[in-house]
Amino acid sequence: MFATGIENSVPRIDGGRTRIDEMESCRHYARWREDFALVQEMGIGYLRYGPPILLSWRGADRYDWGFADETFADLKARDIVPIVDLCHFGVPDWLGDFQNPDFPDQFARYAGTFAARFPWVQLYTPVNEMFICATFSARYGWWNEQLTSDRGFVTALKHLVKANVLAMRAILAVRPDAIFIQSESSEYFHAESPAAIGPAELMNSQRFLSLDLNYGRRVDSEMYEFLLDNGMTREEYHFFLGNRLKQHCIMGNDYYVTNEHRVRDDGFTQASGEIFGYSEITRQYHARYRLPVMHTETNLAEGPSGREAVDWLWKQWANVLRVRNDGVPVVGFTWYSLTDQTDWDVALREKRGRVNAVGLYDLDRRIRPVGRAYKRLIEQWRDVLPTQSLCLTVPIVPPSAQAA
C-alpha cells in the first residue's frame, strides 16, 4: 500500500482566537482536482485524506457534505483508495476542544453519518495521532485547550481515544469489513544520565497509552495509577477494556527525525535526532500489539543540497524492508504529504505562512526531487513484495470493484 496524504490539520491557537487550516494554506480547496491528478501521476494507489471537518460538521447532527461529495466522487472515479482521516488535531468551534466530554459521542455520530453517505469507503483513521494531539493540546499548551497539566492531558487522551473507539463501532455498523489504520506517532525517550532513567522510563510507558486504551490492552500498573490519579474513573478504564476492536485494525505508526528524545534528570526533553530509527522502534510497538503495521507518515525538508529528503526517503524504505524481513508484517508505506506544508517548523504554534519543503510537490504543484525518487521507488517495488492478503484477514477492496 504505497500512500501519500493531504494535510488537513485544523488546531486552534492564541487562546482559541486563531484557526490553523492546512488545507487552506496549502491551497487544496482551490486545487483539489489537480492534487488528485498528481496522486495518479505518481502511481500512488492510497491517499490519507479526509473531509474538511470545519466545512462538513456544522453542529450537533448538522452536516454539509457538499465539498466531500465532489472530492470523494472524484477519488472513486480515479480508483484512488482513500484512508479517511476524520479528525486531525482540531474540532469545530461549536464543540470547543478536547476537554469537552460530549466530543466522543458527537464524533461517533459524525463518523457513522459519513460512513452511511460513502458506503464504498473501507479504510479509516478516525482520529489521527491521539497521543500527539493530547500532548500538544493539553500538556505542552500549544493547541486547542492549551493546558499544561497531567490532568488536562489524561482528559484529552481519554476523550480522543473514546471518540476513536466509538467511531470504529459506528463505522462497522455500516461497513462490517471496515479496516482502521491508527496513524500514531512512534516515540522513544533516551536517558541522558543515570538520574534521568526514571523520567525516561515513565515517558516510555506513557507513549503507549493511546494504543493500549484503543486496543483494549491492560496498561502497566504505574500507568493505571497515573490515569486514575489524573481523572480517569474505573468505569472509563473498563470501557476501553470492554471494546476490543483490534481485529479490525492495522497499527499505523509515524516516524520523523524528531520522534526520539533526550531526557534530563529533571524531566526536560529535547529532540535527539535519529538514534534507534524506525525499524527498532517499530519492533517495540509490534511486540506489544502483534498487529499488521503500516508506516503512515514520514518526511524531511529539502535542504541546500537538494538530497536531504531523497536520502531520508531511502533510509525509511530501507528500515521498512529490514523490519519486514525480520518478520514484522508491514503492509504499507507513506510519504506525508503530497504537497509542501506550512508552519510545521513551529509545530503549528504560530500562523506565519512559512512554507516547509517536505512535499512530493511544492505549493505550485511542481515535483520535487523526493517526488521523482518516490515515483521511481513505487515503480521498482510495487510488483515485488507479496500482496496484502498474506497479512490481513479482511481483503482491501478498491473502489472500482465495489457497487455504487
JOWOSUL-V734478 format. One line per field, one symbol per residue. ss: DSSP state (H for helix, E for strand, C for the rest). psi: psi as a letter, one per 30 degrees, with the letter a starting at -180 (. if undefined). Layout:
# JOWOSUL-V734478
ss->???
psi->???
This chain:
# JOWOSUL-V734478
ss->CEEEECCCCCCEECCCCEECCHHHHCCHHHHHHHHHHHHHHHCCCEEEECCCHHHHEEECCEECCHHHHHHHHHHHHHCCEEEEEEECCCCCHHHCCCCCCCHHHHHHHHHHHHHHHCCCCCEEEEECCHHHHHHHHHCCCCCCCCCCCHHHHHHHHHHHHHHHHHHHHHHHHHCCCCEEECCEECCEEEECCHHHHHHHHHHHHHCCHHHHHHCCCCCCHHHHHHHHHCCCCHHHHHHHHCCCCHHHEEEEEECCCCCEEEECCCCCEEECCCCCCHHHHHHHHHHHHCCCEEEEECCCCCCCCCCHHHHHHHHHHHHHHHHHHCCCCEEEEEECCCECEECHHHCCCCCCCCEECCCCECCCCCECHHHHHHHHHHHHHCCCCCCHHHCCCCCCCCHHHCCC
psi->iklaljkhkhlkahgffkkkjfeefggeefgeeeeeeeeeefgkfkjjklkjeeeejfajgkljgeeeeeeeeeeeefhkjkjjjfjigllleffcagfjffeeeeeeeeeeeeeeeiffkekkiekkieeeeeeeefefgelcfhlhleeeeeeeeeeeeeeeeeeeeeeffeifgkkkjjjkkjlkkkkfleffeeeeeeefefffeeeeeeghkklleeeeeeeefhfkleeeefeeffijgffglkjkkkklfgfkkkklfgfkllkfljdeleeeeeeeeefefhlkkkjfkllkkkaefffeeeeeeeeeeeeeeeeefgfkikflkkkjaelllkgffghgfkifgkkjiflflafghkklefeeeeeeeeeeffgelllffffkfkkkjlefgll.
